[in-house]
């Protein structure tokens, strides 16, 4: 038996097929890649704001701290579901939505 033939347990749920395991891993990799792009964009915007401050009012009030901190908080909050062990969307919420959609059709 190889590692794909064994069910993987996540959050108390046992996944029954290797395809489900692969799909879960794929979604995690995509989410982490997207989040790295978010962090890169945050860093680029922070540097841009500091450059604007430096070239317009060097030595003046450092106003870029406020948008940098605000977007940093947003970036960290966006990364919590990506890097935490708990998924942002649980299987029970997905199943409830599927049941609701079936009832409405």
Secondary structure, DSSP 8 states (H G I E B T S, - for coil): --GGGS-EEETTEEE-SHHHHHHHHHHHHHHHHHHHHHHHHHHHHHHHHHHHHHHHHTTS--THHHHHHHHHHHHHHHHHHHHSSS-SS-HHHHHHHHHHHHHH-
